Amino acid sequence: MKKLIFITGASSGIGYEVSKEFSRQGWNVISSARRINLLNNLANTCKSYRGDVFPLKLDITDTATLKKKIYLAIKKYGIPDIIFLNAGTNNPNSKKILSVEETKKIFNINFFSVIECISIFLPIIKKKKNCQIIIMSSVAGYRGLPYASAYCSSKSALTSFTESIFNQCKQIGVNLRLVNPGFVKTPLTDKNNFPMPMIITAKKASKILYKKFIFSKKFEINLPIIFCLIMKLLRILPYSIYFKITNKLLKSL
């Protein structure tokens, strides 16, 4: 029997390419997103691959239908071996100090909807051995960055939440993991009007992620590694130095 991965945010970018890569490698894939036409195109693209892609129209912010749709998909296709909670959003290039409305919207998608998905999947997959829930966060969650308060704080909250429940999930046989990428070329990063150092394609990212999901047991997955190591260094700098760096960055944006 083929193994199964469930992916959110699969209509474009990393989710789209990861769906293709897993299908190519012989996995069956439940690819979910709001835009069913793009998911159908994805399924057609993967018809010649070894694994099937099952399109699922799913809005992770729609709490009224989310649980029902996930349960129906699992009843039809089986319990996934991997759940990749990849869906997320950002509103780059805003020069406002803050926007309460924007922050609530970003937190709803990047944080609250993700933990809603975790709460739905946990009772299901603990019945199956060696299941993984893999959560897409970001190195932007390491520290606050200029003009990205909502995005950085939502990813920081997601990372802290995942760390907090890691051992409890392990006790019930669920392996919880975190992806903290740097810049990956996707429709989301295409909106950025600033330089993105060491950016890689979503296709390249998908090949790295496939290998990490299958062959690595590390809690945190970083890519591209050099950029992520630089961000890790920034995380441990004292505020006196860090704020001087971000002040220069602020002036250049």
N, C-alpha and C positions, 0 to 999 in steps of 0.2 A: 504494500500500500504506500502511495506517495505521501510524503510529509506535506504539511499545510502551514502557510503563513497568512496572517490577517494584517492588512496594512491600511491605515487611515491616511487621508491626504494623498491619494494615489493618482489623482488626475493630471498631475504635472510635477516637474522638478524631481527631487530625490525619491519621493514615493512612487512616481511613475517608473523611474529607472530601476529602482530596487525590485518592483514588480516584474519587470522584464528580466532582470538578472536571475531572480529566483525561478521564474518560469523556464528560462534557458537552462538552468541547472537541474531541472526535473521536479521542482516543487509545484504543487498546486497553490494558487494564490487567490485569496479573497481580497480584491482591490476595491477599497471604498472611498467615496468622496461625494460631494454634492452634485458634480457635473457628470451625469450618467453618459452623455454623448461622448465625452472624452474617455471614460472608462470602457465604453464599447469599442472605441478606436484602439485602445490599449489591448483589449482581448483579441481583436482581429489581428493586430500586429504580432501577437504571441502565438497564433494558431499553429505555426510550424515548429514551435518549441516543444520540449519534452513534457512540460507541465502546463496545466490548464489555468487560465485566469478567469475568475468569476467576478463580474462587475456587480457592485452593490452600492446603490444610491443611499448615502448616509450623511446626515448633518450632525456632527458630534455636539453641536450646541442645542439641538432639539431634544431636550430631556423627556418630552412627552412620548417620543417614538424610538429613542435610542436603544433602550433595553430590549424592546420587542423586536427590532430589526436585527440586532446582534444575535438574539436567541434563535430567531428564524433562520439566519444564515448558518449558525452552528448546527442546528437541527438538520439542515439540508446538506452541508458540506463536511461536517465533523468538527471536533475540537481542535483548534490550532496548536501546533507545536511552538510557534512563535507569534506573538502579537507585537507589531511595530506601530507604536502610537506616534505617528509622524506629523499629523496635521498641526499647523500653526500659522501665525500671521504676524505682520509688522506694519507700521505706518512710518516709513523712513522719511528723512529730510524735513520734518517739521521743526521749526525754529522756536516753538512755544516752550516756555519753562515747563508747563504741564497742561494737560487737558484731562479732567476727571472723566469725561465721557469716553475719550479714546483709551484711557487706561483701563476702565471697566471692560470695554470691548475686547481689548487685547488679553486681559486676564481671563475673561470668559472663555476665549478660544484656547489660549496657550496653557492655562492652568486648570481652571475649574472643569472644563470639558474633558481634559485628559484624566483628571482624578475620578471623574464620573465613569469614564471608560474602564479604568482600573477596578473600580468597585463592582462593575458588572462582570468583568472577566475573571476576577479572582475566585469566586465560588465555582466557576465552571472548570477552569484549568487545573485547580488543585487536585482534581480527580485523575489527572494525567501526569505521568512522570516526566521530569526534565523539561518542563515548559518554561519559556522565557517571555517576560514582558519587557520590551525594549522601548525606552522613552526618548524622544527627540528633544533635547534641550539645546544649549548653545554656550560657547565660550563667552558670549556676551553676558551670561549670568555670573561670571566670575567677579566682576566689579562693575560699578556704574559708569556708563560712557555718555559723553555729551550728546544731546538730542535723541537719546534712546532710553529715557527713564522708564517708560511703560514696558518696552520690550525687555530690557535688561532685568528689571525687577520681576517680571513674569517668569523669565527663565531661571532667575536665581531662586524664586519660590519653588519652581518645579524641581530643580536640582536638590534643594534642601528637603523637600517632601519625599523625594525618591530615596535619599540617604536615610531619612528617618524611618521608613517602613521596610528597608532592605532586609534586616534580620528577621522581622516578623514574617515576611513573605518566604524567606528561606526555611523557616520552621514548618511551613505548610507545603514545602516542595516546589515553590515558584522562584525562579531565578530572575531577579529584577536587575535591569542594566540601563545604562544611561549613555546616549550619544551626545557629545559636546563638540560639534564641528566648528571650524572657522568658516571662511567664505566659500560657498559652493554656488556656481552659476545656476540660478533657477529664475522663474518668473518673479519671485519675491525679491531676490537680490538685484534683478534687472532694474528695479525701481530706484536703487541707490544712485545718488548723483555725486558720490565721492569715491576715491580710489580704494580698491579692495585687494590688499596685498595677498599674494600666494593663492589666489582664487583657483579652484579646480572645477572641472565640469561635473554635472550630476551623474553622467555615465561613469566617470572614473570613481566618483564617490560610491556608486552602487557596487562596484567590483570590490572596493575596500570593505564596505559594510558586509557584503556577503561573506567574505573570508572571516571577518571579525565575529559576525553572528554565529558562524558554524564552528570555527576552529579556535577561537579565543574564549577564555572564561573571565577575562577582566571585567570589573564592574563598569569602568569608564572607557568609552571608545572615542578617540580623538582623530580628526583628519582635517586638513593636512597636518601632519605631526609637528613640523617645525614651527608653523604659525601658532599652533596650540601651545607649544612649549613656551613661546614668547608671552602668550597671554597668561600662562601659569606663573611666569616670572612677575608680571605686572600685579598679579593677585597678592604677592607677598611683600610688595614694596610698602614702606611707611607712607602715611597720608601726605606728609610734607613733600615727598618726591612725586608721588602719584598725581597729586593735584597740579603740580607744575607741568607734568607731562600732558595731562588732559586739558590744561589751560591753553597750551600751545596748539593742541589738537582742535580745540574749540575755535580758536582764531583762524585756523586754516580751512574750516568747513564753510 
